[in-house]
Amino acid sequence: MISGLRSDAFVESPGSAARLTVRKAVMHDIAPILHLINSYAARGIMLARTEFEMSEAIRDFSVVTFDGQLLGCGALHFYSPTTAEIRSLAVHEHAKTKGVGRKLVEALVAEAEQYELDAVFAFTYVVDFFSRVGFHVVERGALPLKAWKDCVRCPKFQACDEVAVLQILRPDHWAEAEPQPWGPLMTSPTDELIQIPNLRLP
Ligand SMILES: CC(C)(COP(=O)(O)OP(=O)(O)OC[C@H]1O[C@@H](n2cnc3c(N)ncnc32)[C@H](O)[C@@H]1OP(=O)(O)O)[C@@H](O)C(=O)NCCC(=O)NCCS
């Protein structure tokens, strides 16, 4: 039973280790991932996903399962040769605060390290959670690629209230102040200036 999930369930022991698993997602995970993400999307907490989008992006995803039942998911989406975004991170209501989210982030960060990335970032409302798992808050302007790749298509572009958080994996390679290899800051592929929106307070 998921309700029987204990906070120390990831500690390796003969009873729990076999039942609680973090692994890369496969195709049969698409339906439960969609159900989880879109239940949060219906409350405005996450962006809704479609089956087409999930099929395209399934290799980005890792999942945590308990007795084969999906408890949580998260994706590592590459942005550049040096950076990736952690996104679509979600844990079922009944499994929250038991370390599932941390386990997912740890798995995604480990994957980023395998790919020799310099840093991973996220845009989030749960800043305290990301602080707990090793991220720090940065200016959104420090992540310009995100702005023209995704934000320009987002309905919240002009009133974005998500916070950018970053975890640097290879400090010796990462230089936030350096010009980015993909070109001038705030410039789109068509050379149109893109204004990074600031938080609009009521
Ligand atoms: C955010 C979310 C993924 C966290 O998952 P979780 O499994 O509950 O988190 P964990 O139990 O692994 O918590 C790890 C740490 O963060 C803390 N934490 C978890 N959620 C938190 C929150 N909402 N606010 C502050 N701290 C939080 C925990 O107390 C824990 O701290 P500790 O290890 O120092 O004791 C989950 O609440 C969720 O799915 N939320 C809805 C979807 C969402 O907002 N996703 C993020 C999109 S970027």
The ligand as a MOL file (V3000), in Angstrom:
LIG
                    3D

  0  0  0     0  0            999 V3000
M  V30 BEGIN CTAB
M  V30 COUNTS 48 50 0 0 0
M  V30 BEGIN ATOM
M  V30 1 C 7.6130 19.7370 -4.6510 0
M  V30 2 C 7.4720 18.2350 -4.5250 0
M  V30 3 C 8.0110 17.5820 -5.7810 0
M  V30 4 C 8.2900 17.7670 -3.3100 0
M  V30 5 O 8.2450 16.3390 -3.2550 0
M  V30 6 P 8.3230 15.5710 -1.8440 0
M  V30 7 O 8.4870 14.1250 -2.1330 0
M  V30 8 O 7.1690 15.9620 -1.0100 0
M  V30 9 O 9.6660 16.1800 -1.2150 0
M  V30 10 P 10.6650 15.4460 -0.2040 0
M  V30 11 O 9.8780 14.6710 0.7930 0
M  V30 12 O 11.7000 14.7010 -0.9730 0
M  V30 13 O 11.3220 16.7020 0.5160 0
M  V30 14 C 12.7140 17.0160 0.4790 0
M  V30 15 C 12.9270 18.1900 1.4160 0
M  V30 16 O 12.2080 19.3380 0.9490 0
M  V30 17 C 11.2540 19.7550 1.9370 0
M  V30 18 N 10.0240 20.1400 1.2250 0
M  V30 19 C 9.2390 19.3490 0.4750 0
M  V30 20 N 8.1970 20.0540 -0.0200 0
M  V30 21 C 8.3400 21.3040 0.4380 0
M  V30 22 C 7.5820 22.4950 0.2760 0
M  V30 23 N 6.4640 22.5270 -0.4750 0
M  V30 24 N 8.0200 23.6060 0.8990 0
M  V30 25 C 9.1530 23.5860 1.6470 0
M  V30 26 N 9.9200 22.4850 1.8350 0
M  V30 27 C 9.5110 21.3620 1.2320 0
M  V30 28 C 11.0360 18.5680 2.8430 0
M  V30 29 O 10.6490 18.9740 4.1260 0
M  V30 30 C 12.4160 17.9360 2.8280 0
M  V30 31 O 13.2800 18.6380 3.6820 0
M  V30 32 P 14.3920 17.8530 4.5680 0
M  V30 33 O 14.9110 16.7230 3.7250 0
M  V30 34 O 15.3960 18.8760 4.8710 0
M  V30 35 O 13.6300 17.3430 5.7430 0
M  V30 36 C 5.9820 17.8360 -4.2780 0
M  V30 37 O 5.4970 18.5620 -3.1790 0
M  V30 38 C 5.0590 18.0870 -5.4640 0
M  V30 39 O 4.9090 17.2160 -6.3170 0
M  V30 40 N 4.4420 19.2900 -5.5310 0
M  V30 41 C 3.4670 19.5980 -6.5770 0
M  V30 42 C 4.0830 19.7580 -7.9450 0
M  V30 43 C 5.1710 20.8080 -7.9510 0
M  V30 44 O 5.0510 21.9020 -7.4350 0
M  V30 45 N 6.3080 20.4510 -8.6130 0
M  V30 46 C 7.4560 21.3130 -8.7760 0
M  V30 47 C 7.4920 21.8240 -10.1690 0
M  V30 48 S 9.0420 22.6950 -10.4700 0
M  V30 END ATOM
M  V30 BEGIN BOND
M  V30 1 1 1 2
M  V30 2 1 2 3
M  V30 3 1 2 4
M  V30 4 1 2 36
M  V30 5 1 4 5
M  V30 6 1 5 6
M  V30 7 2 6 7
M  V30 8 1 6 8
M  V30 9 1 6 9
M  V30 10 1 9 10
M  V30 11 2 10 11
M  V30 12 1 10 12
M  V30 13 1 10 13
M  V30 14 1 13 14
M  V30 15 1 14 15
M  V30 16 1 15 16
M  V30 17 1 15 30
M  V30 18 1 16 17
M  V30 19 1 17 18
M  V30 20 1 17 28
M  V30 21 1 18 19
M  V30 22 1 18 27
M  V30 23 2 19 20
M  V30 24 1 20 21
M  V30 25 1 21 22
M  V30 26 2 21 27
M  V30 27 1 22 23
M  V30 28 2 22 24
M  V30 29 1 24 25
M  V30 30 2 25 26
M  V30 31 1 26 27
M  V30 32 1 28 29
M  V30 33 1 28 30
M  V30 34 1 30 31
M  V30 35 1 31 32
M  V30 36 2 32 33
M  V30 37 1 32 34
M  V30 38 1 32 35
M  V30 39 1 36 37
M  V30 40 1 36 38
M  V30 41 2 38 39
M  V30 42 1 38 40
M  V30 43 1 40 41
M  V30 44 1 41 42
M  V30 45 1 42 43
M  V30 46 2 43 44
M  V30 47 1 43 45
M  V30 48 1 45 46
M  V30 49 1 46 47
M  V30 50 1 47 48
M  V30 END BOND
M  V30 END CTAB
M  END
